[in-house]
């Protein structure tokens, strides 16, 4: 149940390394895929509207998470 602090630190480092490697691999795959573009006409208006709505929702979710994080950290000092 209780893990020493060094063990948790090692797990965090390993998790960060795995995350960095995953991001790099996905970036390389995305770069390779752009070499074979089949349709370069652009998106239609419904796709653009969906992307705008998705961006707004994602921005709201990130903002809510940041506010919750800051609130939890500031409550420790009260």
QUIJO-V98790 format. One record per backbone hydrogen bond with DSSP energy under -1.0 kcal/mol. NH is the residue of the N-H (numbers start at 1). CO is the residue of the C=O. Records with the same first field share a line. If there is no record, write none. Layout:
NH: CO / CO
//
This chain:
8: 4
9: 5
10: 6
11: 7
12: 8
13: 9
14: 10
15: 11
16: 12
17: 13
18: 14
19: 15
20: 16
21: 17
22: 18
23: 19
24: 20
25: 21
26: 22
27: 23
28: 24
29: 25
30: 26
31: 27
32: 28
33: 29
34: 30
35: 32
36: 33
48: 44
49: 45
50: 46
51: 47
52: 48
53: 49
54: 50
55: 51
56: 52
57: 53
58: 54
59: 55
60: 56
61: 57
62: 58
63: 59
64: 60
65: 61
66: 62
67: 63
68: 64
69: 65
70: 66
71: 67
72: 68
73: 69
74: 70
75: 71
77: 74
//
